[in-house]
Amino acid sequence: MSDRERDFDVVIFGATGFVGVLVAGHLAEHAPEGTRIALAGRSPAKLEAARASLGVDWPVLVADAADVEALAALAARARVVVSTVGPYAKFGLPLVNACAAAGTDYVDLTGEVLFARDSIDANHELAKSTGARIVHSCGFDSIPSDLGVHVLHQLAERDGAGELTDTTLVVTKMRGGFSGGTIDSMRNQVDVMKRDPKLRRVAGSPYSLSPDRKAEPDFGRQNDMETFPAEQVDPRLRGHLAPFVMASYNTRVVRRSNALRDWAYGKRFRYREAMSVGTSPLSPVIATLTKAGMMGVFLGLAVPPVRFVLDRVLPAPGTGPDEQSRRNGHFTMDIFTTTTSGARYTARVRAKGDPGYAATAVMLGESALALALDREALPEHGGGVLTPATGIGDALVTRLRAAGVEIGARKL
């Protein structure tokens, strides 16, 4: 990519949406002076209003998510395109295709397995040939998971402790609203799987995003909806663990990172995610009820009468918590692993701000800046449909730490 021939370092596509405005606000405040940024979307009036509210003089670019020619022109002018326009399975592929063809780096917030699989199939080889780094899932899905395991692996490797084996992420603390965009993505994926049962098997496979399923280890059934005692993860933990709502996506991303690195984490690397529900004697009951509630929502979206009710109580697309709620949110994730030598390690990823909105805006904004401005610090992987760890790696870890996100690992 001839970087200086591009008009913009970063283009924010979907800049008038709820998350798009937050990402633009983060860049307006934190992007280095001289960073060339543009706002993009389909409504000139809304783009100009967003620009005025930000107090910036950035150019606005008009393009619809379905206008292939406009998207190609947009991609050709940018070093990095940030997309917040979802559900990505409905609106995302044309822009990803345009970026892959133009050799333009791309980041988004998707947590949609089927979209990511389609993007890999359509764009990985093309992006490798043009040098474009297509990096999906650069928000709360799936940066804490992917970068947490990344730094865990690095420390074990530096210590000569062997490869990672059983590895579990535990959501230790979390406070924040549930994203209306995430709910809309769930609706869309349920609809797609109802139309094509084969896609249910794709979404359900633990290696659905792997570049080579046949080369993956066979651990049998890997269930993202388990409840189990926390001491199974680490003897010092107490209480019961419930399923984590994002595990069915995050685990696939982490496994793809391992495979893209020629299984550097280990061929016996087994990864899962769970959520703490406290340490009271009732924690097994709470964990079971949490699991039942999650399954009820997902199954309910597939049943028209139940979905009618859910659509009226769940967050709507394009909505989110107010500023105070976003500021008061937080999350802490602890990852535990045992290596092939028997050594035990843990990593922690922690940040202030509502996970799905405030913290996500920081993650996505810094991902774009790392790709645009930190070229020499990026992994040597080159182009392709990558993950945060394999596409941006330590450059993003450094930026997020500077932005106040705790990311670190230690030996137990």
C-alpha positions in Angstrom: 0.0 0.0 0.0 1.4 3.4 -1.0 0.4 5.1 2.3 1.2 8.7 1.4 -0.8 8.5 -1.8 -3.9 8.0 0.2 -5.9 11.0 1.2 -6.8 9.8 4.7 -5.1 7.8 7.5 -8.5 6.7 9.0 -12.0 6.8 7.6 -14.8 6.0 10.0 -17.7 4.4 8.2 -20.9 4.6 10.1 -19.8 7.7 11.8 -23.3 8.9 12.6 -24.4 5.8 14.5 -24.2 5.4 18.3 -20.8 3.6 18.4 -19.5 5.5 15.4 -19.9 8.8 17.2 -18.1 7.4 20.2 -15.2 6.1 18.1 -15.0 9.5 16.3 -15.0 11.2 19.7 -12.1 9.1 20.9 -10.1 9.9 17.8 -10.9 13.6 18.0 -9.5 13.7 21.5 -6.6 11.2 21.2 -5.4 10.9 17.6 -1.9 12.5 17.2 -1.9 16.0 15.6 -1.8 15.7 11.9 -3.7 12.4 11.6 -5.9 12.7 8.6 -9.4 11.5 9.5 -12.7 11.5 7.6 -16.3 10.7 8.5 -18.3 8.5 6.2 -21.9 7.3 5.9 -24.9 7.5 3.7 -26.5 10.8 5.0 -24.6 14.1 4.2 -26.8 16.0 6.7 -26.2 13.5 9.5 -22.4 13.5 8.8 -22.2 17.2 8.9 -24.2 17.3 12.2 -21.8 14.7 13.6 -18.8 16.7 12.5 -20.3 19.8 14.1 -21.0 18.0 17.4 -17.3 16.8 17.5 -15.9 20.3 16.8 -13.6 19.0 14.0 -13.1 20.0 10.4 -12.7 16.5 9.0 -14.0 15.8 5.5 -17.2 13.9 5.0 -17.5 11.1 2.5 -20.9 9.9 1.3 -21.3 6.1 0.6 -24.1 3.6 1.1 -23.2 0.1 2.5 -24.7 -1.4 -0.7 -23.0 0.9 -3.2 -20.1 -1.1 -4.5 -18.6 1.7 -6.6 -18.8 4.3 -3.8 -17.2 1.8 -1.3 -14.4 1.1 -3.8 -13.7 4.8 -4.1 -13.8 5.3 -0.3 -11.4 2.4 0.3 -9.0 3.7 -2.4 -8.6 7.0 -0.5 -7.9 5.5 3.0 -5.0 3.8 4.7 -7.5 2.3 7.3 -11.3 2.0 7.2 -13.2 1.6 10.5 -16.7 0.1 10.1 -19.4 0.3 12.8 -22.2 -0.6 10.4 -23.9 -3.8 11.4 -25.3 -6.3 11.4 -22.2 -7.1 9.4 -23.8 -10.1 7.7 -26.4 -7.8 6.2 -24.2 -4.7 5.5 -20.6 -5.6 5.9 -19.2 -7.7 3.1 -19.1 -5.2 0.2 -16.9 -2.8 2.3 -14.6 -5.6 3.3 -14.3 -6.7 -0.3 -13.5 -3.2 -1.4 -10.8 -2.8 1.3 -9.2 -6.2 0.5 -9.1 -5.3 -3.2 -7.6 -1.9 -2.6 -4.9 -3.0 -0.2 -6.6 -0.9 2.5 -6.5 -2.0 6.2 -9.9 -2.6 7.8 -11.2 -3.0 11.4 -14.7 -3.6 12.8 -16.7 -4.7 15.8 -18.3 -7.9 14.5 -19.2 -10.7 16.8 -20.9 -12.7 14.0 -19.4 -16.1 13.3 -21.1 -16.6 10.0 -20.1 -13.2 8.7 -16.5 -13.7 9.8 -16.4 -17.1 8.0 -17.8 -15.6 4.8 -15.3 -12.8 5.0 -12.4 -15.3 5.4 -13.6 -17.3 2.4 -14.1 -14.3 0.2 -11.2 -12.1 1.1 -8.3 -13.9 2.9 -6.3 -14.8 -0.2 -7.1 -11.5 -1.9 -6.0 -9.5 1.1 -2.8 -11.5 1.3 -2.1 -10.6 -2.3 -2.7 -6.9 -1.8 -1.3 -6.6 1.7 -4.5 -5.5 3.3 -4.9 -6.4 7.0 -8.6 -7.2 7.5 -9.0 -7.3 11.2 -12.4 -8.2 12.5 -13.6 -8.0 16.1 -11.6 -5.1 17.5 -13.9 -4.2 20.3 -15.1 -6.0 23.5 -15.5 -8.8 21.0 -12.7 -9.9 20.9 -9.7 -7.9 22.0 -9.6 -8.8 25.7 -9.8 -12.5 24.9 -7.4 -12.4 21.9 -4.7 -10.0 23.4 -5.0 -11.6 26.8 -4.0 -15.0 25.5 -1.4 -13.3 23.3 0.5 -11.8 26.3 0.0 -15.1 28.2 1.7 -17.0 25.4 4.5 -14.5 25.1 5.4 -14.8 28.8 5.4 -18.6 28.9 7.5 -18.6 25.7 10.0 -16.2 27.2 10.3 -18.4 30.3 10.8 -21.5 28.2 7.8 -23.0 30.0 6.4 -24.9 27.1 3.2 -24.6 25.2 -0.2 -23.6 26.6 -2.7 -26.4 27.3 -6.0 -25.9 29.2 -6.7 -22.2 29.2 -9.8 -20.5 30.6 -10.9 -16.9 30.6 -13.0 -15.9 33.6 -15.0 -12.6 33.5 -14.3 -11.7 37.1 -16.1 -8.4 37.2 -18.3 -6.6 34.7 -20.7 -3.7 34.7 -22.3 -2.3 31.6 -25.3 -2.3 29.3 -26.1 -4.9 26.6 -25.6 -3.6 23.1 -28.6 -3.2 20.9 -26.3 -3.9 17.9 -25.3 -7.2 19.5 -28.9 -8.1 19.9 -29.6 -7.2 16.3 -26.7 -9.4 15.1 -28.1 -12.3 17.1 -31.5 -11.8 15.5 -29.9 -11.8 12.0 -27.8 -14.9 12.7 -30.9 -16.8 14.1 -32.8 -16.0 10.9 -30.0 -17.1 8.7 -29.5 -20.4 10.6 -33.3 -21.1 10.4 -33.2 -20.8 6.6 -30.1 -23.0 6.2 -29.5 -25.8 8.8 -26.0 -26.4 7.4 -25.0 -23.0 8.8 -26.0 -24.1 12.3 -23.2 -26.6 12.1 -20.8 -24.0 10.9 -21.7 -21.6 13.7 -21.5 -24.4 16.3 -18.1 -25.8 15.3 -15.4 -24.8 17.8 -13.1 -24.3 14.8 -15.5 -22.5 12.6 -12.9 -19.7 11.9 -9.9 -22.0 11.5 -7.8 -21.7 8.3 -7.4 -25.5 8.4 -10.0 -27.5 10.3 -8.3 -30.9 9.6 -5.1 -29.7 11.3 -6.9 -28.7 14.5 -6.8 -31.0 17.6 -9.8 -33.2 18.4 -10.9 -32.5 21.9 -14.4 -33.9 21.3 -17.4 -31.7 22.0 -16.4 -28.3 23.3 -19.5 -26.7 25.0 -19.7 -22.9 25.4 -22.7 -23.3 27.7 -21.1 -25.2 30.6 -21.5 -24.4 34.3 -18.7 -25.7 36.6 -16.9 -25.0 39.9 -14.4 -22.2 39.6 -11.7 -24.2 41.4 -11.5 -26.4 38.2 -9.8 -23.3 36.6 -7.6 -22.4 39.6 -7.5 -23.9 43.1 -7.7 -20.4 44.6 -11.0 -19.5 42.9 -14.3 -20.1 44.7 -17.9 -20.3 43.6 -19.4 -21.5 40.4 -18.9 -20.2 36.9 -21.7 -19.5 34.4 -21.5 -19.4 30.6 -20.2 -16.1 29.2 -22.5 -14.7 26.5 -19.7 -13.9 24.1 -17.8 -17.1 24.5 -19.3 -18.7 21.4 -17.5 -16.1 19.3 -14.4 -15.1 21.2 -13.2 -18.7 21.5 -13.3 -19.0 17.7 -11.2 -15.9 17.3 -8.6 -17.0 19.8 -8.4 -20.5 18.1 -7.9 -18.8 14.7 -5.0 -16.7 16.2 -3.4 -20.0 17.3 -3.8 -21.6 13.8 -2.6 -18.5 11.9 0.6 -18.7 14.0 1.0 -22.3 13.0 -0.4 -23.4 16.4 2.3 -21.5 18.3 0.1 -21.6 21.5 0.2 -25.4 21.3 -1.5 -28.3 19.6 -2.9 -29.2 23.0 -4.2 -25.7 23.5 -7.8 -25.9 24.7 -9.6 -22.7 25.3 -12.9 -21.7 26.9 -14.6 -18.7 28.6 -16.9 -18.4 31.6 -18.3 -15.8 33.9 -18.1 -15.5 37.7 -21.5 -15.2 39.5 -20.0 -14.8 42.9 -18.9 -17.1 45.7 -22.0 -17.5 47.8 -23.5 -21.0 48.5 -26.1 -20.1 45.9 -23.6 -19.6 43.1 -24.4 -23.0 41.5 -28.0 -22.1 41.3 -27.2 -18.6 40.0 -24.9 -20.1 37.3 -27.7 -22.5 36.2 -30.3 -19.7 36.0 -27.9 -17.6 34.0 -27.4 -20.4 31.6 -31.1 -20.9 31.3 -31.7 -17.2 30.7 -29.1 -17.0 27.9 -30.5 -20.1 26.2 -34.0 -18.8 26.6 -33.2 -15.5 24.8 -31.4 -17.2 21.9 -34.2 -19.8 21.5 -36.8 -17.2 22.0 -35.5 -15.2 19.0 -36.3 -18.2 16.8 -39.9 -18.4 18.0 -42.1 -15.6 16.4 -44.5 -15.0 19.4 -41.6 -15.0 21.9 -39.5 -12.8 19.6 -42.3 -10.3 19.3 -42.1 -9.9 23.1 -38.3 -9.9 23.2 -38.1 -7.2 20.5 -40.0 -4.9 22.8 -37.9 -5.4 25.9 -34.4 -5.9 24.5 -32.2 -2.9 23.5 -33.0 -1.6 20.0 -30.3 -1.2 17.4 -28.5 2.1 17.4 -29.3 2.8 21.1 -27.0 2.7 24.1 -26.5 3.9 27.7 -26.2 7.5 28.6 -22.8 9.2 29.3 -22.8 8.6 33.0 -23.6 4.9 32.6 -20.9 4.5 30.0 -18.4 6.2 32.3 -19.4 4.1 35.3 -19.0 0.8 33.5 -15.9 -1.5 33.8 -14.7 -5.0 33.2 -12.0 -7.4 34.5 -11.1 -10.6 32.8 -8.6 -13.1 34.2 -7.1 -15.9 32.0 -5.6 -19.0 33.5 -3.4 -21.6 31.8 -1.2 -24.5 32.5 1.7 -25.2 30.1 3.1 -28.5 28.9 5.9 -28.2 31.6 3.3 -27.9 34.3 3.9 -24.2 35.0 0.8 -22.1 35.7 0.3 -18.5 34.4 -2.4 -15.9 34.5 -3.2 -12.8 32.5 -5.5 -9.9 33.3 -7.3 -7.5 31.0 -9.1 -4.7 32.8 -10.6 -1.4 31.7 -12.9 1.4 32.9 -16.0 2.4 30.9 -19.0 0.4 29.7 -17.5 -2.6 27.9 -19.7 -2.5 24.8 -19.5 1.2 24.3 -16.9 3.3 26.1 -14.2 0.7 26.3 -15.0 -0.6 22.8 -14.7 2.9 21.3 -11.1 3.1 22.8 -10.2 -0.4 21.5 -11.5 0.2 18.0 -10.1 3.7 17.7 -6.6 2.5 18.9 -6.8 -0.5 16.6 -7.2 1.9 13.6 -4.4 4.2 14.8 -2.0 1.3 15.3 -2.6 0.1 11.7 -2.3 3.6 10.3 0.6 5.0 12.3 2.6 2.1 13.8 3.4 0.2 10.6 6.9 -0.9 11.7 5.6 -2.3 15.0 2.9 -4.6 13.4 3.4 -8.4 13.2 5.2 -9.7 10.2 2.2 -11.7 9.2 1.4 -9.4 6.2 -2.1 -9.2 4.7 -5.1 -11.5 5.1 -8.3 -11.8 7.2 -6.6 -11.7 10.5 -7.3 -11.3 14.3 -6.4 -8.5 16.7 -3.4 -10.6 17.9 -2.1 -11.7 14.5 -3.0 -8.5 12.6 -2.0 -5.8 15.1 -0.4 -7.6 18.1 2.1 -5.7 20.3 1.4 -2.4 18.6 -2.1 -2.5 19.9 -1.1 -3.8 23.3 1.2 -0.8 23.6 -1.5 1.7 22.5 -4.1 0.2 24.8 -1.9 0.3 27.8 -1.2 4.0 27.1 -4.9 4.6 26.9 -5.5 3.1 30.3 -6.3 -0.5 29.6 -4.5 -3.0 31.8 -3.0 -5.9 29.9 -0.5 -8.1 31.6 0.6 -11.6 32.5 2.5 -13.3 35.3 3.6 -16.7 36.6 1.6 -18.2 39.4 
